[in-house]
Amino acid sequence: MKLPTVVSNLVAAQDRLDAVAYAKCFSVAAVVFDEGKTHQGTIEIERWIASANKKYKTVMRPISYDHAGSSSILTAEISGTFEGSPAVLKYYFEISDGLIQSLRITG
């Protein structure tokens, strides 16, 4: 499946548990919504994903990708050290200028 470069980079960074590379996929003012919490800006996003990586060691396997304009949805199987692993999640992206502007993750 063909993914936009920034989404492919995000998946690769996640699989390496590389919080710095993950955060670089986002614009400076980006927002992430996950597990009922909001993380804004690359510094917060890097802290959030570093903490999640340490706790869950999550890797991703893309299943499907759909897009329309700047909006897209990645469906991915994630696995790691969390209860219920593996699980399928949906990643709702807003992408502009080659960077993620917003990401909402749902089950």
SEMAR-399754 format. One record per residue: residue number from 1; residue in three letters; x, y, z of N, C-alpha, C in turn. Coordinates in pm, whole numbers. Layout:
N
pt k=NUM; r=Ala; n.xx=X; n.yy=Y; n.zz=Z; ca.xx=X; ca.yy=Y; ca.zz=Z; c.xx=X; c.yy=Y; c.zz=Z;
...
REM end
This chain:
107
pt k=1; r=Met; n.xx=85; n.yy=-117; n.zz=0; ca.xx=0; ca.yy=0; ca.zz=0; c.xx=90; c.yy=123; c.zz=0;
pt k=2; r=Lys; n.xx=46; n.yy=224; n.zz=-74; ca.xx=122; ca.yy=348; ca.zz=-87; c.xx=76; c.yy=446; c.zz=21;
pt k=3; r=Leu; n.xx=169; n.yy=484; n.zz=108; ca.xx=140; ca.yy=582; ca.zz=213; c.xx=213; c.yy=712; c.zz=181;
pt k=4; r=Pro; n.xx=156; n.yy=826; n.zz=220; ca.xx=231; ca.yy=951; ca.zz=206; c.xx=362; c.yy=939; c.zz=286;
pt k=5; r=Thr; n.xx=462; n.yy=1010; n.zz=242; ca.xx=593; ca.yy=1001; ca.zz=307; c.xx=585; c.yy=1025; c.zz=457;
pt k=6; r=Val; n.xx=511; n.yy=1127; n.zz=500; ca.xx=505; ca.yy=1159; ca.zz=643; c.xx=439; c.yy=1047; c.zz=723;
pt k=7; r=Val; n.xx=340; n.yy=981; n.zz=667; ca.xx=274; ca.yy=869; ca.zz=737; c.xx=369; c.yy=749; c.zz=741;
pt k=8; r=Ser; n.xx=435; n.yy=723; n.zz=631; ca.xx=534; ca.yy=615; ca.zz=627; c.xx=645; c.yy=640; c.zz=729;
pt k=9; r=Asn; n.xx=691; n.yy=765; n.zz=738; ca.xx=794; ca.yy=801; ca.zz=836; c.xx=744; c.yy=783; c.zz=979;
pt k=10; r=Leu; n.xx=617; n.yy=816; n.zz=1003; ca.xx=558; ca.yy=799; ca.zz=1136; c.xx=555; c.yy=652; c.zz=1175;
pt k=11; r=Val; n.xx=510; n.yy=566; n.zz=1084; ca.xx=504; ca.yy=422; ca.zz=1110; c.xx=644; c.yy=368; c.zz=1137;
pt k=12; r=Ala; n.xx=742; n.yy=409; n.zz=1056; ca.xx=880; ca.yy=362; ca.zz=1075; c.xx=935; c.yy=408; c.zz=1209;
pt k=13; r=Ala; n.xx=909; n.yy=533; n.zz=1246; ca.xx=956; ca.yy=585; ca.zz=1375; c.xx=892; c.yy=508; c.zz=1490;
pt k=14; r=Gln; n.xx=762; n.yy=478; n.zz=1477; ca.xx=694; ca.yy=403; ca.zz=1581; c.xx=754; c.yy=263; c.zz=1595;
pt k=15; r=Asp; n.xx=781; n.yy=200; n.zz=1484; ca.xx=836; ca.yy=64; ca.zz=1488; c.xx=976; c.yy=61; c.zz=1549;
pt k=16; r=Arg; n.xx=1047; n.yy=174; n.zz=1542; ca.xx=1181; ca.yy=185; ca.zz=1604; c.xx=1172; c.yy=240; c.zz=1746;
pt k=17; r=Leu; n.xx=1049; n.yy=274; n.zz=1790; ca.xx=1025; ca.yy=337; ca.zz=1921; c.xx=1108; c.yy=465; c.zz=1934;
pt k=18; r=Asp; n.xx=1116; n.yy=540; n.zz=1824; ca.xx=1197; ca.yy=662; ca.zz=1814; c.xx=1107; c.yy=784; c.zz=1830;
pt k=19; r=Ala; n.xx=1097; n.yy=834; n.zz=1953; ca.xx=1008; ca.yy=946; ca.zz=1982; c.xx=1050; c.yy=1073; c.zz=1911;
pt k=20; r=Val; n.xx=1178; n.yy=1096; n.zz=1894; ca.xx=1227; ca.yy=1217; ca.zz=1827; c.xx=1184; c.yy=1216; c.zz=1681;
pt k=21; r=Ala; n.xx=1209; n.yy=1106; n.zz=1611; ca.xx=1170; ca.yy=1096; ca.zz=1470; c.xx=1018; c.yy=1102; c.zz=1455;
pt k=22; r=Tyr; n.xx=944; n.yy=1042; n.zz=1548; ca.xx=797; ca.yy=1046; ca.zz=1546; c.xx=750; c.yy=1191; c.zz=1553;
pt k=23; r=Ala; n.xx=802; n.yy=1267; n.zz=1650; ca.xx=759; ca.yy=1406; ca.zz=1668; c.xx=795; c.yy=1493; c.zz=1548;
pt k=24; r=Lys; n.xx=901; n.yy=1460; n.zz=1477; ca.xx=942; ca.yy=1538; ca.zz=1359; c.xx=844; c.yy=1524; c.zz=1243;
pt k=25; r=Cys; n.xx=751; n.yy=1431; n.zz=1252; ca.xx=648; ca.yy=1414; ca.zz=1149; c.xx=537; c.yy=1518; c.zz=1163;
pt k=26; r=Phe; n.xx=537; n.yy=1595; n.zz=1272; ca.xx=432; ca.yy=1689; ca.zz=1304; c.xx=478; c.yy=1834; c.zz=1286;
pt k=27; r=Ser; n.xx=382; n.yy=1922; n.zz=1256; ca.xx=412; ca.yy=2065; ca.zz=1253; c.xx=431; c.yy=2114; c.zz=1397;
pt k=28; r=Val; n.xx=491; n.yy=2229; n.zz=1411; ca.xx=520; ca.yy=2285; ca.zz=1544; c.xx=392; c.yy=2302; c.zz=1627;
pt k=29; r=Ala; n.xx=281; n.yy=2336; n.zz=1561; ca.xx=155; ca.yy=2360; ca.zz=1632; c.xx=59; c.yy=2241; c.zz=1626;
pt k=30; r=Ala; n.xx=106; n.yy=2126; n.zz=1587; ca.xx=20; ca.yy=2008; ca.zz=1571; c.xx=-47; c.yy=1967; c.zz=1701;
pt k=31; r=Val; n.xx=-158; n.yy=1895; n.zz=1686; ca.xx=-234; ca.yy=1846; ca.zz=1800; c.xx=-258; c.yy=1696; c.zz=1782;
pt k=32; r=Val; n.xx=-240; n.yy=1620; n.zz=1892; ca.xx=-270; ca.yy=1477; ca.zz=1893; c.xx=-376; c.yy=1453; c.zz=1999;
pt k=33; r=Phe; n.xx=-479; n.yy=1377; n.zz=1963; ca.xx=-585; ca.yy=1336; ca.zz=2056; c.xx=-575; c.yy=1184; c.zz=2071;
pt k=34; r=Asp; n.xx=-550; n.yy=1138; n.zz=2193; ca.xx=-537; ca.yy=994; ca.zz=2217; c.xx=-576; c.yy=963; c.zz=2360;
pt k=35; r=Glu; n.xx=-653; n.yy=858; n.zz=2378; ca.xx=-696; ca.yy=811; ca.zz=2511; c.xx=-753; c.yy=924; c.zz=2596;
pt k=36; r=Gly; n.xx=-835; n.yy=1011; n.zz=2534; ca.xx=-902; ca.yy=1118; ca.zz=2607; c.xx=-813; c.yy=1235; c.zz=2643;
pt k=37; r=Lys; n.xx=-691; n.yy=1239; n.zz=2593; ca.xx=-599; ca.yy=1349; ca.zz=2624; c.xx=-556; c.yy=1418; c.zz=2496;
pt k=38; r=Thr; n.xx=-521; n.yy=1547; n.zz=2511; ca.xx=-474; ca.yy=1628; ca.zz=2400; c.xx=-328; c.yy=1662; c.zz=2425;
pt k=39; r=His; n.xx=-248; n.yy=1649; n.zz=2319; ca.xx=-106; ca.yy=1682; ca.zz=2325; c.xx=-79; c.yy=1781; c.zz=2213;
pt k=40; r=Gln; n.xx=-30; n.yy=1900; n.zz=2248; ca.xx=-13; ca.yy=2004; ca.zz=2147; c.xx=132; c.yy=2046; c.zz=2135;
pt k=41; r=Gly; n.xx=177; n.yy=2057; n.zz=2012; ca.xx=314; ca.yy=2098; ca.zz=1982; c.xx=409; c.yy=1980; c.zz=1984;
pt k=42; r=Thr; n.xx=517; n.yy=1993; n.zz=1911; ca.xx=609; ca.yy=1881; ca.zz=1896; c.xx=676; c.yy=1839; c.zz=2027;
pt k=43; r=Ile; n.xx=698; n.yy=1930; n.zz=2118; ca.xx=761; ca.yy=1894; ca.zz=2247; c.xx=668; c.yy=1804; c.zz=2327;
pt k=44; r=Glu; n.xx=540; n.yy=1843; n.zz=2338; ca.xx=443; ca.yy=1759; ca.zz=2409; c.xx=422; c.yy=1625; c.zz=2339;
pt k=45; r=Ile; n.xx=416; n.yy=1629; n.zz=2206; ca.xx=396; ca.yy=1506; ca.zz=2130; c.xx=514; c.yy=1411; c.zz=2152;
pt k=46; r=Glu; n.xx=634; n.yy=1463; n.zz=2151; ca.xx=751; ca.yy=1379; ca.zz=2175; c.xx=748; c.yy=1318; c.zz=2316;
pt k=47; r=Arg; n.xx=711; n.yy=1397; n.zz=2415; ca.xx=702; ca.yy=1345; ca.zz=2553; c.xx=596; c.yy=1237; c.zz=2564;
pt k=48; r=Trp; n.xx=479; n.yy=1262; n.zz=2502; ca.xx=369; ca.yy=1166; ca.zz=2505; c.xx=410; c.yy=1034; c.zz=2442;
pt k=49; r=Ile; n.xx=467; n.yy=1039; n.zz=2321; ca.xx=499; ca.yy=914; ca.zz=2253; c.xx=617; c.yy=844; c.zz=2320;
pt k=50; r=Ala; n.xx=711; n.yy=918; n.zz=2376; ca.xx=823; ca.yy=855; ca.zz=2448; c.xx=770; c.yy=778; c.zz=2569;
pt k=51; r=Ser; n.xx=676; n.yy=838; n.zz=2641; ca.xx=616; ca.yy=770; ca.zz=2757; c.xx=538; c.yy=647; c.zz=2714;
pt k=52; r=Ala; n.xx=457; n.yy=660; n.zz=2607; ca.xx=380; ca.yy=547; ca.zz=2556; c.xx=472; c.yy=436; c.zz=2506;
pt k=53; r=Asn; n.xx=580; n.yy=474; n.zz=2438; ca.xx=675; ca.yy=374; ca.zz=2388; c.xx=740; c.yy=296; c.zz=2503;
pt k=54; r=Lys; n.xx=777; n.yy=368; n.zz=2607; ca.xx=840; ca.yy=303; ca.zz=2723; c.xx=743; c.yy=205; c.zz=2789;
pt k=55; r=Lys; n.xx=617; n.yy=245; n.zz=2798; ca.xx=516; ca.yy=165; ca.zz=2867; c.xx=465; c.yy=49; c.zz=2782;
pt k=56; r=Tyr; n.xx=438; n.yy=73; n.zz=2652; ca.xx=369; ca.yy=-26; ca.zz=2570; c.xx=451; c.yy=-92; c.zz=2460;
pt k=57; r=Lys; n.xx=565; n.yy=-31; n.zz=2421; ca.xx=651; ca.yy=-88; ca.zz=2315; c.xx=571; c.yy=-124; c.zz=2189;
pt k=58; r=Thr; n.xx=488; n.yy=-31; n.zz=2146; ca.xx=395; ca.yy=-55; ca.zz=2036; c.xx=462; c.yy=-48; c.zz=1899;
pt k=59; r=Val; n.xx=429; n.yy=-146; n.zz=1816; ca.xx=467; ca.yy=-143; ca.zz=1674; c.xx=338; c.yy=-146; c.zz=1592;
pt k=60; r=Met; n.xx=348; n.yy=-96; n.zz=1467; ca.xx=230; ca.yy=-81; ca.zz=1382; c.xx=243; c.yy=-162; c.zz=1254;
pt k=61; r=Arg; n.xx=130; n.yy=-216; n.zz=1210; ca.xx=124; ca.yy=-281; ca.zz=1078; c.xx=5; c.yy=-220; c.zz=1005;
pt k=62; r=Pro; n.xx=33; n.yy=-131; n.zz=908; ca.xx=-77; ca.yy=-69; ca.zz=833; c.xx=-164; c.yy=-174; c.zz=763;
pt k=63; r=Ile; n.xx=-294; n.yy=-155; n.zz=771; ca.xx=-391; ca.yy=-244; ca.zz=707; c.xx=-452; c.yy=-176; c.zz=585;
pt k=64; r=Ser; n.xx=-493; n.yy=-49; n.zz=603; ca.xx=-551; ca.yy=25; ca.zz=491; c.xx=-527; c.yy=174; c.zz=511;
pt k=65; r=Tyr; n.xx=-537; n.yy=247; n.zz=400; ca.xx=-518; ca.yy=391; ca.zz=404; c.xx=-615; c.yy=455; c.zz=304;
pt k=66; r=Asp; n.xx=-694; n.yy=549; n.zz=352; ca.xx=-789; ca.yy=621; ca.zz=268; c.xx=-767; c.yy=770; c.zz=288;
pt k=67; r=His; n.xx=-778; n.yy=846; n.zz=179; ca.xx=-761; ca.yy=991; ca.zz=194; c.xx=-851; c.yy=1068; c.zz=99;
pt k=68; r=Ala; n.xx=-880; n.yy=1190; n.zz=142; ca.xx=-956; ca.yy=1285; ca.zz=62; c.xx=-902; c.yy=1424; c.zz=96;
pt k=69; r=Gly; n.xx=-832; n.yy=1484; n.zz=4; ca.xx=-773; ca.yy=1615; ca.zz=30; c.xx=-667; c.yy=1605; c.zz=138;
pt k=70; r=Ser; n.xx=-678; n.yy=1689; n.zz=240; ca.xx=-579; ca.yy=1688; ca.zz=348; c.xx=-616; c.yy=1591; c.zz=460;
pt k=71; r=Ser; n.xx=-734; n.yy=1529; n.zz=451; ca.xx=-779; ca.yy=1435; ca.zz=554; c.xx=-751; c.yy=1292; c.zz=510;
pt k=72; r=Ser; n.xx=-710; n.yy=1209; n.zz=606; ca.xx=-686; ca.yy=1069; ca.zz=574; c.xx=-705; c.yy=983; c.zz=698;
pt k=73; r=Ile; n.xx=-726; n.yy=854; n.zz=671; ca.xx=-744; ca.yy=757; ca.zz=780; c.xx=-653; c.yy=638; c.zz=753;
pt k=74; r=Leu; n.xx=-567; n.yy=610; n.zz=849; ca.xx=-485; ca.yy=490; ca.zz=847; c.xx=-545; c.yy=391; c.zz=945;
pt k=75; r=Thr; n.xx=-576; n.yy=272; n.zz=898; ca.xx=-618; ca.yy=164; ca.zz=986; c.xx=-496; c.yy=75; c.zz=1004;
pt k=76; r=Ala; n.xx=-459; n.yy=49; n.zz=1129; ca.xx=-338; ca.yy=-27; ca.zz=1156; c.xx=-358; c.yy=-123; c.zz=1272;
pt k=77; r=Glu; n.xx=-295; n.yy=-237; n.zz=1260; ca.xx=-289; ca.yy=-331; ca.zz=1372; c.xx=-169; c.yy=-291; c.zz=1455;
pt k=78; r=Ile; n.xx=-192; n.yy=-273; n.zz=1584; ca.xx=-81; ca.yy=-240; ca.zz=1673; c.xx=-63; c.yy=-355; c.zz=1770;
pt k=79; r=Ser; n.xx=61; n.yy=-378; n.zz=1805; ca.xx=89; ca.yy=-481; ca.zz=1906; c.xx=199; c.yy=-430; c.zz=1997;
pt k=80; r=Gly; n.xx=199; n.yy=-480; n.zz=2118; ca.xx=297; ca.yy=-437; ca.zz=2217; c.xx=268; c.yy=-502; c.zz=2350;
pt k=81; r=Thr; n.xx=313; n.yy=-436; n.zz=2455; ca.xx=300; ca.yy=-490; ca.zz=2590; c.xx=178; c.yy=-432; c.zz=2662;
pt k=82; r=Phe; n.xx=65; n.yy=-429; n.zz=2594; ca.xx=-57; ca.yy=-377; ca.zz=2654; c.xx=-164; c.yy=-485; c.zz=2650;
pt k=83; r=Glu; n.xx=-258; n.yy=-477; n.zz=2744; ca.xx=-367; ca.yy=-575; ca.zz=2748; c.xx=-450; c.yy=-564; c.zz=2621;
pt k=84; r=Gly; n.xx=-483; n.yy=-676; n.zz=2563; ca.xx=-561; ca.yy=-679; ca.zz=2441; c.xx=-479; c.yy=-677; c.zz=2314;
pt k=85; r=Ser; n.xx=-346; n.yy=-682; n.zz=2327; ca.xx=-259; ca.yy=-681; ca.zz=2209; c.xx=-274; c.yy=-813; c.zz=2134;
pt k=86; r=Pro; n.xx=-282; n.yy=-808; n.zz=2002; ca.xx=-286; ca.yy=-689; ca.zz=1916; c.xx=-426; c.yy=-629; c.zz=1910;
pt k=87; r=Ala; n.xx=-431; n.yy=-505; n.zz=1863; ca.xx=-557; ca.yy=-433; ca.zz=1847; c.xx=-553; c.yy=-358; c.zz=1714;
pt k=88; r=Val; n.xx=-670; n.yy=-327; n.zz=1662; ca.xx=-679; ca.yy=-247; ca.zz=1540; c.xx=-727; c.yy=-107; c.zz=1579;
pt k=89; r=Leu; n.xx=-650; n.yy=-6; n.zz=1537; ca.xx=-683; ca.yy=133; ca.zz=1565; c.xx=-696; c.yy=210; c.zz=1435;
pt k=90; r=Lys; n.xx=-768; n.yy=321; n.zz=1444; ca.xx=-779; ca.yy=414; ca.zz=1331; c.xx=-706; c.yy=543; c.zz=1367;
pt k=91; r=Tyr; n.xx=-627; n.yy=591; n.zz=1273; ca.xx=-549; ca.yy=713; ca.zz=1288; c.xx=-604; c.yy=815; c.zz=1188;
pt k=92; r=Tyr; n.xx=-669; n.yy=919; n.zz=1239; ca.xx=-729; ca.yy=1023; ca.zz=1156; c.xx=-631; c.yy=1139; c.zz=1146;
pt k=93; r=Phe; n.xx=-578; n.yy=1163; n.zz=1027; ca.xx=-477; ca.yy=1265; ca.zz=1004; c.xx=-532; c.yy=1385; c.zz=930;
pt k=94; r=Glu; n.xx=-479; n.yy=1502; n.zz=962; ca.xx=-487; ca.yy=1621; ca.zz=879; c.xx=-342; c.yy=1652; c.zz=845;
pt k=95; r=Ile; n.xx=-312; n.yy=1652; n.zz=715; ca.xx=-175; ca.yy=1671; ca.zz=669; c.xx=-169; c.yy=1794; c.zz=579;
pt k=96; r=Ser; n.xx=-70; n.yy=1878; n.zz=600; ca.xx=-50; ca.yy=1996; ca.zz=517; c.xx=99; c.yy=2024; c.zz=507;
pt k=97; r=Asp; n.xx=144; n.yy=2062; n.zz=389; ca.xx=285; ca.yy=2094; ca.zz=366; c.xx=377; c.yy=1981; c.zz=409;
pt k=98; r=Gly; n.xx=333; n.yy=1857; n.zz=392; ca.xx=417; ca.yy=1742; ca.zz=422; c.xx=432; c.yy=1709; c.zz=569;
pt k=99; r=Leu; n.xx=355; n.yy=1776; n.zz=655; ca.xx=361; ca.yy=1749; ca.zz=800; c.xx=221; c.yy=1724; c.zz=854;
pt k=100; r=Ile; n.xx=215; n.yy=1647; n.zz=961; ca.xx=87; ca.yy=1619; ca.zz=1026; c.xx=47; c.yy=1741; c.zz=1109;
pt k=101; r=Gln; n.xx=-74; n.yy=1790; n.zz=1083; ca.xx=-127; ca.yy=1905; ca.zz=1158; c.xx=-209; c.yy=1857; c.zz=1277;
pt k=102; r=Ser; n.xx=-280; n.yy=1745; n.zz=1259; ca.xx=-355; ca.yy=1687; ca.zz=1369; c.xx=-367; c.yy=1537; c.zz=1348;
pt k=103; r=Leu; n.xx=-377; n.yy=1467; n.zz=1461; ca.xx=-392; ca.yy=1322; ca.zz=1463; c.xx=-488; c.yy=1287; c.zz=1574;
pt k=104; r=Arg; n.xx=-590; n.yy=1209; n.zz=1539; ca.xx=-685; ca.yy=1156; ca.zz=1639; c.xx=-681; c.yy=1005; c.zz=1626;
pt k=105; r=Ile; n.xx=-656; n.yy=937; n.zz=1739; ca.xx=-644; ca.yy=791; ca.zz=1740; c.xx=-764; c.yy=734; c.zz=1812;
pt k=106; r=Thr; n.xx=-832; n.yy=638; n.zz=1744; ca.xx=-949; ca.yy=574; ca.zz=1804; c.xx=-942; c.yy=424; c.zz=1788;
pt k=107; r=Gly; n.xx=-1018; n.yy=353; n.zz=1873; ca.xx=-1023; ca.yy=207; ca.zz=1866; c.xx=-1125; c.yy=159; c.zz=1769;
REM end
